[in-house]
Amino acid sequence: LGYAFGGDDDVGVRGGALGGTQTIGTLELDGGFAGLQAGYLWALRSALVGLEVGVTGGGLSDDIDADAGRASAELQHEVSLRGMIGAAVSPDSLFYGFAGASRAAFDYTAKGPDAADIDESFSRTGYIVGLGWERAIGESWSLRGEYRYGNYGKETLSDGAGHKTEATPAFHAVSLGRNLRF
């Protein structure tokens, strides 16, 4: 379980009869989410190396209603594959870093001046990086906390009247989780 915050997606609509770019505002994806992951860790001397796949979904969204127009973005779900490397800092605690790829599905709208009406769903592959800490709470269970940053690049979206905008979804996230080792 976690919370995402702090994405800065500056929304501007360009094209149409007005020309130039009309700025609407900034979307910041935030909200709660839940996820599941599965992976494997290998012990190599004093380090641990792992590979993990995960799926996340929840209520990450934002919307703007300004004089220049309206915009909204929502993360539907994401699937990630990441590599991990860590070191035991005590017999029952692990500190680790990770990096990987993530594929996410978004819904996006931008309605602005000159009758701009952009409403698209799209999927983008981006990158994720972060740090985590895990502590054993028995022989089979552990608790973990993570910080993660995800960035999905730039996607150009348009309507049928020649208006365009560039979606640049990104966000920071913190999460707490429980793992079962077998």
Secondary structure, DSSP 8 states (H G I E B T S, - for coil): -EEEE---EEEEEE-STT-SEEEEEEE--BEEEEEEEEEEEEEETTEEEEEEEEEEEE--EEEEEETTEEEEEEEEEEEEEEEEEEEEEETTEEEEEEEEEEEEEEEEEEEETTTEEEEEEEEEEEEEEEEEEEEESSSSEEEEEEEEEEE---EEEE-TTS-EEEE--EEEEEEEEEEE--
